[in-house]
Amino acid sequence: MDAGRARANETTAATRTLRLGHSPDADDAFMFYGLAKGAVPTGGLRFEHHIEDIQALNRRALQGELEVTALSVHALAFVADRYALLRCGASVGEGYGPRVVARRPVALDDLAGKRIAVPGALTTAALALNLRLRPFDAVLARFDEVMDAVVRGEVDAGLVIHEGQLNFQDRGLHLVEDLGEWWGERTGLPMPLGVNGVRRDLGQDVIREVARALRASIELGLRERAPALAHAAAFGRGVDAQVLDKFVGWYVNERTLDLGEDGLRAIRRLLEEGAERGLVPRVRPDLLEAVA
């Protein structure tokens, strides 16, 4: 459906405005391209976009501020009673994920007790590193400041997410370990990183309508890849087109349309291991059932 027809549909009934939070990140921008352009039907819903760093969105989710939000799987453990998990819209690493980088070659186990910059306490990257390496001295930083801290020598290593997973070598940094690779080899599961949640108090009808609109937006981006990538480029923080295309391909694909049963198992396993270590609260299984 084109933008004009989508807008026409929306004006046939009273609209309801929902605040939609997502990160200033190329894969999120690609995912929400259809909604941002008003190019998909939304069933009478209107989305007001709130673009913030994922750690800021995680903190807002703790307060239930936004009706619809991207959030880290780590943060989901703390808000699953308030936010319903959607099957669509997830960022999942298929044998790749957050990467630990350093100024010189070093083994990850040699960083025990060292200072490592992490992109927010509630990020899934931080949870995964705590499962992989303990103890270490976590130094909190914005995701786009992690590599700067490593280059300046303020920390011994950094945990990079977003485009930093692909362009860290441009800063003269070395890969220490890919936590998505570690997770996949150990569990046989993909690494669930980010998901989308909808506040449960909106009711099942609205939650399902949000899920339909988001899925339609993802489908449009995958179908109209070139204009969706052009839209995402504005959020790519200057990365070249090849890196942008690869990064979006990593995190917006068929898995984004549907987590799949192994994706849901991966979320449950990650949060269960976190609970066993005392890193997150234990989540009731029914709260991790995803909405289609």
ABEGO torsion letter per residue (X at the ends): XBAAAAAAAAAABBBBBBBBBBBBBAAAAAAAAAAAAGABBAGGBBBBBBBBBAAAAAAAAAAGABABBBBBAAAAAAAAAABBBBABGBBBBBGBEBBBBBABBBBAAAABGBBBBBBEAABAAAAAAAAABOBBBBBBBBAAAAAAAAAAGABABBBBBEAAAAAAAAAGBBBABBAAAAAAAAAGBBBBABBBBBBAAAEAAAAAAAAAAAAAAAAAAAABAAAAAAAAAAAAGGBBAAAAAAAAAAABBAAAABAEAAAAAAAAAAAAAAAAAGABBBBBAAAABBBX
